[in-house]
């Protein structure tokens, strides 16, 4: 059997792995043992899995493999953000970012991994470097989880502790790689795999209404963020081509978000990148507030990071303050995401696997 014919155990979520071991004549709970070895203990060979029967280990070695995502290149920003370039078996590349957050004393209090779910992206958002790549490849669930494992090791090495949070805000649209993203969430939160809390994971989407409704019934119920970026359909369509599709306009997306919040009892984060003179007026703030009144949640204002070839510019601090004040006056909870890792092109919207 050639290497290309081997079954990659990291291509399966918990349920699929259970089905695989059953087809090999083993009880389903063997899948939990394999997950513990692969994700918790991070072994690279079946021979190390000492609590599996010897004959089963031999069969796994004959028919299966354990893939691994390793960094091809690592860059360190002045603010201590870390970006890793990863080359996949296809030869294509993705980027993953580790974002440290420090308290006033300089002690790291949160370490967030921003993972990619696709190589490139089909959404074509004009302000995003990834969108300019086009869609190239879906990642397997194991390749998504491996980014977290890889960055956890870098976090321990550079900050003395492991990662705390995961956000699906890197390259790609997670809802267009839905099955693998869901399986990766199950692995990240499974007690026999990575064991992360679901409350520390957020999936971001530009708004695939059908999948948002599906996501309302997914376990684990992680956080959901909606990349809004403009408070009406016309403005949104001018920077986010997907919005020209009638099924991707704001009303059906908002109805899907309402269904999601009513079903899960979770709130939603509205991500809103601030562009000078485009979406930062008082009227824009009032329109944004009206949307937020329809769906329980908060607004995360993002300071735009320059992308080569894009004419859009970052909003000034003075206009940002007025925009925030207008939202707060209308009872909206607002946070601001500042640029991290911009000097190594690791900030929001800059990932392009260059």
PyMOL commands that set and color helices and strands:
alter all, ss='L'
color gray80, all
select helices_A, chain A and resi 3-5+9-11+14-23+30-40+46-48+54-63+131-133+141-159+174-189+198-200+209-215+233-239+241-244+246-248+250-264+282-294+317-329+342-344
alter helices_A, ss='H'
color red, helices_A
select strands_A, chain A and resi 7-8+64-65+71-76+82-87+93-102+108-114+118-120+135-138+165-168+201-205+223-227+268-274+297-303+334-337
alter strands_A, ss='S'
color yellow, strands_A
deselect
rebuild
show_as cartoon
